[in-house]
């Protein structure tokens, strides 16, 4: 019996190598209470909002189809230059869904251009905050959005496109759970209240401004896109963008039943917790300095009764040098009330109003029995402060 050659033995032991898989960008170990805002934009009745570009407040126009309880036509904020789309099936399902589709398609390319600042081949998810009355309509809009992105250079890096869960907190909205998610997220919020159903809801909640008297919200529509990064414990410090830490939500008795003093003091307490005084302030006897205050203040609404007084009194006492007129921005004053889009709009407005070194405070005051607040910290300013700490310690 002849002996097998060494080449025959090598052939018998040959193992077919498995194909090398590309590294997967999906992770599930993101920090639950920290995000990084990179950029944002929005299309409203006032026009486009971009970094460094905030249009003049829009003037509401009389609707030709919507009427208040007093019988007068309503003043509304309508986006005038939304894209025309051919989607008859969607129109038959839900006229509002068709309008949402138009708004989203109008800004999708502009929103994708924000991805140019990311490292090459960065993967991202798309979250959509928009109210759809039917699952079929939602599927159509998501499918068209996915198709639009697939036709661009970013299609290969797209993760999932899905509806965002309900709720106003960005951290909960961007949470991934065990299924994981991509490191970057394009969060799109869109809504249009220019229909009888939504106007009726505003009227029922006593939020609507009739033309015969003031005090309330003007129905509007908008689409906003915010580019964020989910952060992990491994991420180093950044020199651009804004850190979005965990916000604060406080439940309380209805605003209409509380005294102005009580509302003001409760808001001051919330601001103290969200934006505590710095060590330098404490050493100076607790006096606030201009640098200790946020550079910009963004509020979802000041048009509802009592909100302006509540905010103004708290800010004057907490930060005497912060001017709520010069340094403050109200979303409803700029472009009316736009429902689900208002979940994203205040953050877009804060980023647009700030320079890279400035901080911002975002407040939501529209709810009668709750208040929410978030702090946006400039990554560049935090990096400079961190670099200066060792020097100060030595001196």
N, C-alpha and C positions, 0 to 999 in steps of 0.2 A: 504494500500500500504506500503510495507516494505521499510525501509530506506536502502540506499546503504551503505555498509561498507566503512570505510576509505581506505581499500585496493582496493576496486572497483574504488573509485574516483582517487586514485593514478595511477591506471592502465589507466584510461581514459586520464589523463594529461601527461602520459609518453611521452617524446619526444625522438625520435631516434637521437642519437648524430651523427654528421657528422664525417667522417673519418678525422683524423688530417693529414694535408698536411706537407710534409717535407719543410723546408725553401728553397726557390729558390735562387740560387747563381747569377742569372742573374740580372744585374743592368744597368741603363742607365745614372747615375749621375757621371760618371768618369770625372776627370779633363781633359780638352781638350788639355792642353799644358804641361803635365808632365807624364812621364812613368818611370818605374824602370826596368833596364836591370839586369837580374839575372845571366844568363850564355849563352854561345853560342858555337857552333862547326860548322865546315865546312869540306867538302871533295873537294879537288881541285887536279889539276895535280901535285902539289907539295906534296900532302899527306893530312893527317888529321890536322886540326887546332883546338886545344882545349885550355882551360885555362892553361897558362904556357907552351904551346907546339906550337911553330911556326916552320914549316919545312924550310929547305933551299929553296931558289927560284928554281922553276923548269926550266929546259932547254927545250925550244920549239923544237919539232921534225918535220921533213918534212912530210906533209900529202901525202898519196898515191892517194888521189882523188880530192883534192882542189888545184886550181891554181889561181895565181894572174893575173892582167891585162897584166903583162909583159911575161906571159907564163910559169913562173917558179912555181914549187910546193911551196905551202905556208907552213910557219912554224906555228905550232899550239900547243896548250896545251890541251892534252887529258887526262882525268881521266882513269887510267889504271886498276883499280880494282873495277869497278862497278858490282853490282850483276846481274846475269843472271836471267831473268824472262820469264815465258811462258805466253804470252799475244798476241796470233795471231790476234785477232780482232783489238786490238789497233795498231799492226804493219801494218795491212791493211789500217787503217784509216790514220795514220800519223807516219812516221818513227821517226820524231823528238819527238813526244809525247811519243813514246815507250822509247826513250832514257831518257827523263825526268822522266818517271816512274821508270826506272832502277836506276837512281841517287837517287830519293826520297826513294825508297825501301831500298837502300843500307845503308842509315843513319837513318831510322825511329826508330829503336830500340835504337841506340846511343842517338838520340835526346830525346826519352822518358826517358832515364836514368837521364837526367837533372832534371826531375820532382821530384826526390827523396829528394831534398832539401826543397820542399814545405811542408806546413802543411798537415797532413793526410786528404785524401778525398778532396783535393783542386780541384775545377772544372776549366777547361781550354778549350779554343777554339783553332782551328788550322786554320791559314791563309796561303794560298798558293799563292806565287808570281811566276808565270810561264806562258810563252806565248804558249797558245794552239790555233791552227788554227780552231778547230771545237769544238762546244759545247759537242758533243758526246764523243770526246776524253777526254775533261776536266772532264766530268762526270765519265768516267771509272777510271781515275787516282784518283779522289777524293774518289770514292767508294772503291777502293783497299786500299787507305790510311786509310780510316775509318775502313775497315775490319781488317787491320793489327793492329791498335790501340785497337780495340775491343777484340782481342785475348790476350791482356796483362792485367795486374792488373789495368791499368789506364782506361780501357774501360768504366767503370761505371761513370767516372768523365768527360768524353768527352762531350763537348757542340756541337758546329757546326764545320764542316769542309767546308770551302768555299774559293773561289778565292778572293784574295785581290784586291782592286781597283788599277787602274794604278796611278802612281805618286811616287815621291821619298821621300816624307816626312813620317816618321814612325807614327807620331801623327794622320795624316789624314788616314793612312792605318789601324790603329787600332781603329779608331773611331767607335762607335757602333750605333749611331742614336737612334731613339725612340724604336727600337726593343730590345735594350740592348745587353749585352754580359757577358761572364764569366770574373772573375777578372784576370785570368792568360791567356796568349796567347803564343802559339808556332808558331812563324812566320817562314815559310820555303820558301826560295827562290831558284829556280832551273832554269838553262838554259844551252843550248848547242848550240854554234854557228858553229859547225863543219858540215855545210851543205851549199850547193850552194846558197840558198836563203839568209841566214844570211850573208854569205861572200859578196854577191852582195850588200846587204844593207850597210855594212861597207865600201865597196869600193865606193858606191855612195855618202856616207857622208864624204869621204876622210879621214877615220879613220884607214884604213888598212895599215899594214906594208908589202910592197912587199919584197921579198927576195933580190932584187937587190939594195935596199937602206934602210936606217934606218928612224926613225921618224914615229911612228904610233902604232897601237895596234895589238897584235897577237890574233887571234881567240882562244877562250878557252871554257871550260865548268866547272860547279861547282854546288854544292848544299850546302846551308848554313841554319842553324837553330838557331834562337835566342829565348830565353825564356824571356818574359817580364811580367810585372804586370801593369795592369791598376789601377791607383791610384784614390782615392776619398779624399774629404776634411777631412774625418774621420780618415784616416790612420795616424798612429803615425810614428815617425822617424824610419828609418831602420839602422842596423849596418852592412849590407852587400849589395853588388850590386852597381849599378851606377844609379843616377838620370839622365834622359834624358829630358832636358828642351826643350822648343820650339826652333827650329832652325831658321836660317836666310837664305833667298833666295834673291839674287840680280840679276835683269835683266840688261844687258848692251850690248853695241855694240859688234859685233863679235871680238873675241880676235885677229884675224889676222889683223884687221884694227886699232888696238890700239898700242900705244907706250909702251915699257916695263915699263917706269916710271909711266904711267897712270894706267896700270894694277896692278903694285905693290902698288901704293897708294890706289887704290880702295880696294884691298885685306886687306891692313892694317886697313882701315876704318871699314871693315866688322869684322875683328878680334877684334878691339877695342870695337865694340858694343856687340859682342858675349861674349868676355872674358875681361870685364873691369878691370882696375887696382884696387887692394884692398885698403882699407882705410889706411893700414900700409904703402903702397907704396906712397900714396899721402902725408902722414906726413913726409916721408923720402925725399920729394922733387920730387916725381914722378918717381924715378928710380925703374926699375923692379928688382925683386929678383927671384932667382931660384924657390922658392916655389910658386910664383905668376904665373908661366908658366905651361902649361900642361906638364905632364910627357911623354905622347906619342902623336904623330901626325900621323894620318892615312889618306891617300889620295887615291882616287879611281884610278887616273892615273897620272903618271909623264912622260909617254912615248910619249904623243902627243907634237908636237912642241911648245916650249915656256913655257910649264907648270912648268918645274923644275926651270927656271929662275924666273918666276913670284912668285912661292912659296918661293924659297930660299931668294929672296930679301926682301919679306914681313916679313918672320920669323926672319931674322937677325936684322931687324930694330925693330920689335915688341918685340922679346924675344932673346936678344943676346946670352944667355946661352943655348938656345935650339938648339941642333945639328940635323939638318934635316936628316943627314946620320945615326947617331947612334940612335936617338930617333924617326925617321920617318919610316913609312912603306908604300909602294905603292902596292896596290892590283894587278895592272897589271904587275908589276915587279915580283911579287911572283908567279902568276899563269895565266897570260894572262887576256883577257877581256871576261867576261862571262855574258854579257847582264843583264837579270832580276835578276840573282843571285847577281849582284853587288849592288843591293838595300840593301841586308842584309849583305854581306861579310865584308864591312868596319867596321861595328859595332861588328861583331864576332872577327875580327882581333884586334880591340881596346881592347876588353875584354880579349882576350888571351894574349895580350902584357902587360897589366897592373897588378900590384899587387893590392890587395883589397884597399889599401890606396891611389892609384894613380888616377889622373884625365887624361882624354884624349880629344883630339880634332879630329873630323872627318870632312874632306873636300871633296867635289866632284867638280872636275875641268874639267871633260870630255866635258861638253856642251860648245859650242862655244859662246853662248849668255847668259849664266847664271852661277852663282856660289852658292853653298849651303854649310852650315856649321852647326855643332851641337857640343855642349859641353857635355861631360860625367863627372859628378861629383861623386866622391867616396862617397857612403853613410856613410862609416866608418869615413872618414875624416871630413865630414860635421857634423856628430854626435859629434866627439871630439871637433871641433871648437865651436859648439853650447854649449857644456857643459863647455867650458873654458870661455865663454863670461862673465858670472856673476862674476867670480873670477877676471878677468881683470878690470871689471867695479869698483869693490871694491877697487882695488889697485890704 
